[in-house]
Amino acid sequence: MQAAVSVTPARIPELLLNLATVRPVFLWGAPGIGKSSLVRDFAESLGLECVSLLGTQLAPEDLIGVPQIRDGRSVFCPPETIARDEPYCLFLDELNAATPDVQKAFYSLILDRRIGSYELPEGSIVIGAGNRATDNALARPMASALVNRLTHVHLRASATDWLTWAGGHGIHPWVTDYLVDRPDHLWSAPPKTEEPFSTPRSWHMLSDALHSFGPTLDEDTLAVVTHGTLTPSHAVSFRGYVKIVRHAHGLDAILKGDASWPHRPEDRDLLYYLAEAFRGRLVKDLPASKDHASPAVRQTAYRAKALLVQLAEISVEVAQTVIAADANDQPVLPAWFLVEAARDMPRLVEARR
């Protein structure tokens, strides 16, 4: 189905509030742009449990139920997934990817909110979603009888909406900063060949990978995860962006004095990231005993204390994470270094207590 009019994710809650509460709605959109999460978030906003049925994994009997004999008559008993006493949101995901028999089984449930003798509780809502055939996704033609039972809303990706959402959901700052500069890279049309392509979902996946690898992520691994999640041209562009970021705010550059700690409020996530990398470098480079420290290591420790002072001037809280104990309250950095830090930076050590 082609869209005559499409909307961004920010419009969906209002539309569903005024449409899905009175009639079943079907959300159309390309893979990975957030249809499922939008429905779940909407159901949660209404205080309704979201019960998802995946069209590609259903058979007609999964909806109609199995017959039982009662008083000499056969009665179909719908599954407990659907037959509930309290109102809920029934989400028919990938409905248009279901077989024709399964789509037919949904007819009465969608239009009359009924399966056999069971009716959805008052206050329940029914929402379907699916991909378009033009997106090279699994999609079967939807019968006109089913099309006419639904109000159709076409969703398109929006960088503005997604970046607003990302700000409150822990998306890696490299991803958000990159997409601020290149909002056109948030989504690309699904390719005709089997290769990754950029979507809000794939950027979220990349963000999770960046968080998982942390500051130890090297160039080769970055190439693997970017080309494994994004459109090839976007992956190359993002890798170039990361090199620029690392050159401008890279830990090595900071340690050498070629760059300073990022100090803008909007760089706070990056500051935390670099502080964690700094902590990891000190754990690796500083020996347990000062007696075993070479002149080069002593110079590293001296430089580290100076950098801690600079970091504390920006944020005592961030600087404290560098010298903080582990989850079991055991020191991570060598005791001799912590003693010197306490001597040179009493304010920082007091903040730990």
N, C-alpha and C positions, 0 to 999 in steps of 0.2 A: 504494500500500500504506500503510495506516495503522499507526502505531506503538502497540503495546500498552505497550512499555517503551522509553524512550530514554536515551541516555547523553551525557555531555559529552566534549569532546575529550581531557580528561586521562585518561579511561578507555580510550581507543582503543589505545594501545600495549600495555597488558596484555592486552586482549581479543584483539588480532591475534596477539600472541605465542603465545597458547594455542589460538587457533582457526585462523588462517590457515596455521599450520605443519602442520596436519593435514587441514584441509578448506577449500575455497574459501569466501570471505566476500564479502557484498555490503553496502556502506555506503549507507544511505539518508539523505538530508538535503536541506534547502533550498539553493538556489543561494547561493554566496558564503560558506559557513560553514567552509570549509577542508578538505573531504573529500580533494581531490587532494594538498594539501601534507601532510596527515597520513599518507597512504599513502607518499609519497616519503620522508618523514622516517623512517617505520617501516622501509622497505627499507634506507635508509642505515644505520640502527642495527644491522641484521643483516649489513651489509657486502655487500648484494646490489644489483646494478644494477636500477633501476626502468625497465621497458620499458612505455611507455604506448601503448595503442591506443584511439583515439577512435571510439566506436560510430557516431556520426553521419557519419563520413568513411570507412566501410569498406563493401566489397562482399564477398560470400561468398568469391570467389576470392582476396581479400587474406589470407584465413585458410587456406583449403584448399590454395591454391597452384595451379599450372598443371601439366597432365600432361606427362610425358616418356615416350618409348618406351625400355624397357630389356629386352633379351632377348625382344623381341616382345610385351612387356606394357606397359600404360600404368601409370605411377607418378606420383602427385601429389607435387610437391616444395613443401613449405611455405616461405614467404618467410624470408629470413635474419633479419628482425626477430624472428621467433619461434624459428626453428631455431638454437639456440645450444648450445655445448658445456658452458658453465659454468652453474651454477644462477643464477637471477635471479628478480625479482618481476615477474610479468606483471600489469599494471594495466589492467583493462578499464573505461575511463572512459566515462560516459554509455552504459553497456551497454543500459539499458532504453529508450534513445532510438534504438537501431539498428532497422533493418527486421526483420520476422520471419525472413527468410531468413538474415540475419547472426546473429540470436540463435540460430537452429538450428545454424549453423556452429560456435557456441561450445560446444554440448552436450558433445561428447566431450572437448574441451579442458578444460572446467571439471570434469567428473566424473572422466574417466579420465586427464586430463593428457596427452592424446594427440591429434595431428592426423595422420591417415593412419598411416604407419609410424613417424612421429617422436614420441618421448616427451620431455616436459620433463625436464631433468636432475634427479637426486635432490637434494633440498634447495630446489627452486624452490617458489614460492608463487603462488597466483592470487587476486587481489582485484578485485572489481568495485565500481562506485559509480554512483550516479545520483540525479537529482532526482525528486520526487514529482509526480504529475499535479495534486495540490491546490495546488502552488506556481506554477501557471500556466507551468510549464516544459515544454519538449518532452519528452514521455514517452509511450511506447507500452505497452500492456498486456504484461506478462511472462507467457509461457505457463507453465502449471502445471508442466510438465516441467522448465523452467528454474528456476522458483521452488524446486522441491524438490531441486535440485542445489546450493543455496547456503545458508549460514547467514546470516541477515539481522540486521544491527545498525543501529539508528536513531540518528542523531546530532542533537543539538540544540546551539544556540549557548550559550556560557557566558561572561559578562563576566569572571568570575574567572579562568578558564583563559586567555582571550585577553589580558587585561592582564598576566598572568604571562609569557606569550610575548612580548608587546610590549616588556616591559622589557629584553629582550636583543636586540631586532631594530631598534633605532633609530626606533621610532615617535615622531612629533613629540609633545613634552610637552603641547601644547594638546589633542591628541586623547586621550592617556592620562588627563590630569587631568580632562577633561570627562567621560569615561566612568566614572571613579571616582565622580563625583557623579551621573551618569545612566546606570547600567549597563543600564537598560531600553531605552536608545537604541542598543545595539550591533546589534540585529537587529530588523527589522520584517517582517511577512508581505509577500510579493510582491504588488503591487497588480494589479488586473485591467486597468488602463490602462497605456500605455507611458510610464512615468516612473521615474526613479531611486528606489531604496529602500535603506535602511541594512542593511549586512551587515558582518561582519568584513573582507571583501575591500574593500568600498567605503570603510570607514574607513582601511584601509591605503592605498588610492588617494589619499584626501584628505591623509593624512600625507605621501605622496610629493610632492604638489602644494605643500604648505606648505613643505617643505624646498626644493623647486625654486625657488619664488619668493623665499624668504628674507625678510629684514626689510623689503624694499621692497613687500611685498604690501599693496595698498590695499583699501579697503572694497568697491569695485565688483568687483575681481577675486576677493576672498574670496566675494562673493555668487555669482559665476559657478561657482567650483569646488565650493562647498558644495552649491548646488542642482543641480549636475551629478553629484553622487555620492551624496547622502543623501536620505532621505525628506524631503519639503518641510518638515514641522513640525520635524524634527530639524535641518535646515539653518538655519532661523530661530533656533532655540534656540542652536545652536553659534555663530552670528554674534553673538548677544547675549553669550555667554560670552567670546568674544574681545574684545569691547569692554570688558568688565569687566577682563579681564587687562591689556589695553593701558592702561586708565585707572590701574590699580594699579601696574603695572610698566612703563608705556610709556616709551620713550626720551625723548620730549619732556618728560614729567613729571619724569624724572630730571635732564635738562639744566636745567630751570627750578628745580630744588630742591624740587619738590612731592612727590617720591617718592625713595626710595633704592634702591640696588642690592639685588635679592633675595639674601638671605644664608643661607637654609635649605639644608641639604645636598640635600634633595629638589628644590630649585630650581636645581640646578647646570646642567641643560640650558638652562633659561631664561636663566641668567646668561651662558652662552656665546652664546646667541642675541642677547641685548642687547649684548654686547661686540662682536659682529660688526657689528651695526647702528651702534654707536658709532664703530667704525673707518670704516665706510662714510660716516658723516656728516662725520667729520673730513677724509677724503679729498676730499669734495665742498666743504666750507666753507673749508678752510685753503689760502691761496695758496702757490705754490712759493717765493716770496720774502717775507720779513718786511717788506721795504720797501713792499710793495703791500698790507699789511694795514691795514685801516681800524680805527679805535678799537673798533668793534663786533666785528671779527674778533679783535683782540687780547684783548678780553674773553672771547670764545669760547675762545681758546687757554688763557687763565688758568683758566677754569672747567673746561676739559677736563683740565688737569693735576691740578686738585683732585679731579676724579672718578676719574682714574687712581690717585691715592693711595688713595682710598676703595676702589676695586676691588681694588687690590693687597693691602689689609688683609684682604679676604675671600679672595682667591686670586691669588697672584703669577702662577700659570700662566695664568689667564684674562686678567689684565691684560696679560701679555706678548703675547697674541694681537692686542691692539689696535695695538701698535707693531711687530709682526713684519714682516720683509721678505716679498716675494712668493716664488713657487716658484723663481725664478731668483736669489734672494738679493739682489734689488734693493729699496731702500727704497720703501715705499708712501706714507708720510707725509712732509711736507716736512722737509728736513734741519734747518732752524732750530728746528722744533718738537721734533725728536728730540734736538737738543743741549740744549734747555731741559729736556726730560724727563730726560736723563742727569744734568743738574746737580741737579735737584730730587729725582730718584728713582734714585740710583745702584744701589740693590738691585734695582730692576726691570730696569734695563739690563744689569746683570751676569747676570741670569737668562737673557738672550737669548743670551749667549755660550756 
